[in-house]
Amino acid sequence: MSVGQTEPGESHDSPPDKVEISAAAEDSLRLLSVCETAQGGVGRYQENILALDRRGIDPWVLLPDRDWAILGDHTQVNTFRRRGRGPRSLLALIGGFLAERRRLSPDIYLFNSTFSLLPLLLLRALGDRSPAIYCSHCWAVATQEKLGWKSRLIEAVEGRLCGLADLIVNVSQADADTAVRRGYRGRHIVVENAVSGADAGGQKEMFRGPDETGIHLLFVGRFDRQKGLDILLPAFARARAARPDLHLHLVGGAVRGSPAPDLPEGVTNHGWVSPDQIDSYYRSADALIVPSRWEGMPLVVLEALRNGTPVLLSRGCRMDDLLAETGCGKAFDLNEETVVNLLTDLAPKSLQDMRKKALEAYDAHFTLDRFTAEFAEHVMALAEGRPRA
């Protein structure tokens, strides 16, 4: 995908016919990961799940055909037909799940995000007690900005149905705290998300001229309400009036059907970029800024850290403890005045000093090797503790 084309996941490629089971994997512990959607972090998470093959596990992924191209490795990925969201797409999910269950006879299941609770419920209704893991990738109730009947309904549904799984894996401590605070059922653990290592061949000076001393900030993500660009852009315009050396680079785009935002002076929109280019953008930035209203474990933060790029995170990212422990960035309250003050006070020397700490934070917390070791340990324990149905 070239710069400025489609958002990751908006693929027009067609998935192949069903991938067959290899004879070499017949004796391995087989895991089926079920995704109602693979947009955003859920899809990236499946790359980590497929990497479990290095730990003696035979991982398979089921996801919508429209999301097939999100994954780089399609060796053990199968799809179901989905067109939009609604009852028909949920029926397609169930049909695809039942077909893969019959074909693969999994030893253990992983259900991803809220709507995958439906096939989990069906699995138990069929009397199948096979070990099952659930991962919310940010609890749906945490996305509700106002308390009301909708948030109470979401809490009731996900808080009860998640308990049908033998284990609930939270991608961050903040997610686990949400579940405990709201009394969600089941056994909850934390296996923090991860990303693979950075591309060693990435560029370092995409933004800066040879004699330039300005500060270049990077935003990566959708231009929607969750990501907080509506607060960042006016705050940046005000800060740049006092600090003309500030520059903001956007990697992303508006969601389908939404207008592109007006960009103030000093802002450059690069559009969506391909995975083999993204590390160059992180490495060239003085800091990543993430003004999200809510997040589970924002993968853009992990990608920045693996490139030694400091992070400026809203408290909606719920990563204050990491910043305090590692010193790899700053946290801020998400309102325009606070963001203006944050940007105005940025110092190049301070950001440069954080770069080593950013790399150290990645190595200590967010490597793929650490993730696969932890996740595989839990999978093996479940498989040994409960025989296959």
Phi, psi and omega in degrees: 000130181271164181302135173083007178269239187271154173295143177307129182105342177270066186270147174251005176287155178256131177292154180284180173298170183307134178283132183274156180281131179280149180296328182294336184266000186301327184267358180276158175290119187264128180242132174249120178260122187252125182235123172286329173217151176240020177290149174066219186294333180298316179295317179297326179298327181294331174299320178293321179295318179296334178287353177293349179298338178283354182248020177080021179245144179257090187272140175231148181235133172247124181212168180296146181299328181290344180257004188304319186284355178299322183275140178280328181253115181254015186303321183230048180239128174236162190230163167234156184281126179222133177230098181078196178238150181146184182304320182294322180290326177292322175296322177295320177300313180297316179299316178296320179296313181297322179294316179290326177299316179293320187285319187266334188048062185297150173277334183206151183240149170233123180250129188248122174069171199304310187289345175285352174296337179294308175296332174297316177299318179296318179304314180288325178296331178281359180082012181274115181258023176305145179303137182223141177243143174238139175228122184279335186057043186098114181299137184301327181295333180289345179274354182272117183279342180233142175281142181175192184298324182294314180294324178293322178294315179300315180299318181295317184289303185289329181292331178269312186293330179298334179291349175289340177279152177285336182210136175249118179263119176263136184280353178207159177295327179298320176297317179297320179297321177300315181297316180293316182299326182264004175071032180294145183284165173097174179264117186254135173228171176242123167236100186299145181297170183207164172223154178291168183295162183287157175288115184295340182267008182294150178285163182241341186229058179286331189260329194261136173284170185298329183247014185274143181237013183287175178254125181250116179257153183233134171241132180232122177151183178289152175268072180227179186298319182304319188280351169076018180295334179295339175267321184295316187296310178294327177294319179296318180301318179292318181294323183289336175298328177266337183230082182297349180277359180278138176225141179236129180246128180254127171243111184154205181183168178290148175291156185304130178089354180257145179287151175287143181287155172287132185257125177287171179300139180094359180251131178240127177261115181267355184072188176286143178238159183285156181304328181282356177253339194297325181297329178296324179292314178299313186294332182277346183272149174283333177196152170265135175244130184234095183267038187291147174284327175206153176205160169268279170226097186295115183294335178298330178293316180296321179295322177295314183298322181294342177260007180072028181258122178299159184234136174250111192239133171293158179292347173294340176284341176057045179236027181302321182297320179297316181296320180293322182288319190256337183069027185267009180175196182226149175254151180214151173287142186271085168211157189300317184297318180295320180293321177302312181296320178301311183292320181296327185270000182297137180238128181306318182297318180297317179294321179297321180294337181279347188296316178297321180294327178296314178298319179296323178295318177298311183298327183279333191235330199233024178282151178295326179298317177298317181298309184296324178296313181294312184295317180298323179299318179290321178298313181297319180297319178296316182296323180283331184277340181224115181294153180298140181292000000 
